[in-house]
Amino acid sequence: MIVKNTYGSSVAYSIKQFGRAPKNEFTGSSLQRKKQDPKKDTKTKKKEGSDKERKDRSLSRRSKQKIRKKITCFARCYKRLSFVTLTFLNKVSDEQAVNLLRKFVDNAKKRSEDFQYVWVAERQTKNDVFEGNVHFHMITNKYWKIDKWWNYWIDLQEKNGIKPRDKDYKPTSAFDVKQLNSNNIRSIASYVTKYVTKNDAKFKCQVWNCSKRVSQLYTDFYTTTEYTDQFKKMGAVLKETVIKDQNNKPFLNVKQIDLNRNTLPMYRRLDKINMKLKK
């Protein structure tokens, strides 16, 4: 069996059953995507037309897994991260909201030497006035000057036609920032679980995105089963699920790994290759 590993999870599978032999030791990076013919890509977009863009979008299970992995690897590359929540002054369409977010992100890029991020859309459920309004959660490597960026976010909305419901309504929560300790991988995981993996809402806009460098991060690496045997010896396997075929032979084995000071060094190979991308 071959094992696909990422932080906190190892999946061993039978190549005979799945027919997937890894081409490289590492995977999950956008650098591994096949380059498309620009002419062919343009024709495809024209053929699809705008109808496809109008369809509601949501986070698939695969997307949630990808986001979780990207954020974890992102946190391993930077000592300090910020968790930013951006909300709106009034009712806003999904299309308007994501357009303003892009303008906000573009401005942050211009004013920061190395601005990296992952953002995810979410529906407001606790706001009775703007129930269902979209807002955004973003994890970044930037230190934010609260007053400066709060004012910019408010002004950006007003300049683009999103006026406060009351004349003097400028909520402090419109731009909310919390500092994250990237050394505490469990705290990062808790944010991901709360705001990403439980997000099943539908949107008429892009649901998530990340910076180019984050997209290039490798999230998985392949090993033999001898690698995961080490976790067993450490007593670090929190849960193990074995799936067998009709002949009662295992063809899939999923292990959840406790991430702590003893197990994290086992992922150094992933840290090393991603830190090279940071330079």
N, C-alpha and C positions, 0 to 999 in steps of 0.2 A: 504493500500500500504506500501511496505517496501522501504527504501531509502539507496542507496549505495553512500557514500560520499568520495571525495578526495579533496585535495586543489583546490579550485576554481570551483568545479563541484559537483552537487548532482543530482542523477538519481533515481527518484521514479518509481517503477514498480509494477504491479499487480502480485502477486504470482499465482493467478488463471490463468492468461494468460501465464506467463512464467514458472511457476512450479518450481521456484528456491527459496527455503527458505534458508537463510544463516545458516551454521553450527556453525560459530563463529562470534563474534562481529567484529574481524579484519580479513583482507584478503590481498592477494598480496605478501606474503612472500614465499620464496623458502623453508622455514621450514615446510610449509604445504603440500609440495608435497609428494606423496606416494613413499615410498622407493621401488625401483625395484630390482628384483632378478638379481644379477650380471651375473649369467649363462645365463639367458633369454636375458638380455641386450646384451651380447656378441654375442649370436646366431643371434639376430636381426640385429646387425651391419654387421656381416659377410654376412647375406642374402641380405642386401641392397647393399653391395659392394661399389665400388668407383664411380659408375655411378651417384649415388645420389649427391655425393660431387661435381661433375662436373657441375651440373645444376646451372644456374644463380640464385643468391639470391638477394632479395631486402627487404626493410623494409615494412612489411604489416601495415595496419592501426592499428591492435592490438598491434604490436611491437612498433609503434610510441607512442601510448598511454601509454604503459608500461614504455618506456624509459622516457617519460615526467614525469610520476609519480615518478619513481625511483630517477631521478635527483632532483626533488622538495623535496622529503623526505630526500635525501642525504644532500641537502643544509640546511635543518632544523636541522641537527645533528652536523654540523661543522660551526664555525664562519668564517673561511677563506677557499675559494676555488680558484683553478687556472684553467684557460681555456687554454689548450695546443693544438697547431696545429703542426703536424709532416708532413713535405713534403719531397720529394725525390730529389736527385741530378741528376737523369736521368730517362729515361723511365723504368718502373718496372711493372712486372706482379702482378696481385692481390695476387697470392699465395706467391710470394716473399715478397710483402709488409706486409702482415699480419704476416708472419713468423718473419720479422724484428721487427714488433711492439711487438710481444710476447717476444722476447729477450729483448727489451727495458723495457717492463713492469716487466719482471722477475728480471732484474738488479735493477730497482727502488724498488721492494719489498725487495730485499736483503739489500738495503742501507737505508731503512726507517722502523721505528718501527711500524707504523700504516699507511700503504699506501692503500688508497681506491680510486676507480676510476670507471668511465663509459666512454667507447670509442665508437665512431661511424665512419664508413667509409663514404667517400664522393668522388665524382668525381671532378677533377679540370676542370673548364669551362673557366677560364680567362687566362690560360697559353697556348699561341699559340704553344710553343715549345713542351710541353708534354701534349697536349690536351687529356682529358679523363683519365689522370694519377690518380691513387687513392692516397688520403692522409687521415689523421686521425685527428679527433677532440676528445679531451679527457678532461673531467672534473675530477679534483683530489683534494684531501685535502692536497697536499704536497706543501711546499715552494721550488721552484726550483732555484738553483744557475745557472743562465743563461749560463755563459761562460763554466762552467764545463759540463753541460748536452748538450749544443750545440755541443761542441767538441766530446762528447761521441756519439751522434746521427750521426754526420758526419763520425767518425771513424768506427762505426758499419756498416754503409752502404758500405764504401770502403772495409772493411774486408770481406764483403759478396758479393763482385763482382759488386756493384753499383758504378761506377766511375763517377766523374763529367764530364759534356759534354765538358768543357774546363779544362785544367790542373789546373788552379788556381780558378776555380769556386766553391765557398763555400758560398752560400747565407745565410745572417743572418736570413731570414724568414724560413729557414728549420726547426728551432726549435723556435716557437713563443709562448710567454706566456703572458696572461693577467690575472690580479687579479680580482676576482669577490667578490662583497659584498653579502654574503649569507643572510644578513638581508633584502636586497632588493629583495624580491621574484619576483618582476616584471622583474628585470634585468635578473635573472636566466631564467625566462620564455621566455624572448626575445631571449636568446641564443638558448634555446631548439627549439623554433619555427623556427629560422633562419637555424639551422644546422641539425635538426632532422626531424621535421614534414613535411618539404618541400622536403625532400630527397627521390626521386623516382628512383634513379639510380640502375642498376643491377651490381652484382659483382660475380666473381668466387671465392669468399672466404667468411668467416664469416663477417657479416655486422656490428654487434655490440657485445659488451660484457661488463661485469662489475665484480668487485671484489666480493668475497663470501659474505662479510658483507653487501655490497649494495644490493645484491640479496636477502638477508634475511630481508631487511626492509619491513615493512607492508606499504601498499600504500592506503588502503581503510578501511572504517568502516561502519557498518550498524546502522541505527537509524529508528525511526518512523518519520512521516511527521511533528510532533511537532518540531523536530529539525530544519528543513528548514523554518518553519514558523517564526523562530527568525530572519532569514536573511531578510525576507520580512519586518518585523517590523523595521529593521535597514535601510531599503532602499538600501540593498546591492545586490539585484538580478539584474544583468546587462541584462540578457536575459532569457526568459522562453519559452520553447516549449512544447506544450501539444499535445499528439497523442491520438485520440479516436477510439473506436471500431465501428462496424457497428450499435451498439445500441446507439451511441453517448456518451458512457461512457469512461472517460479517463483511459488508462491502462499504459501510459508512460508519465512521466513529467521530463523534463531536465532543470535544472537551472544552469546558469553560475553566479558564485559568485565573487564579487569584493574583492580581497585580500588586506586588509589594517589593520591598528592597531586595528580597532574595530572587524573585523571578524577573524583575525588570532588566537585569544585566543579560538575560537570555535573548533580549531583543536588540542587542547592540548593533548587530549587522544591519538592521533596518535604520537605526539611528545614524549610523555612519554614512550610508549611501544618501540619506536625505540631507544630512548636514553638508555634504558636498554640493548639493543643488543650491543650498542657501548662499554659497560663496559667489 
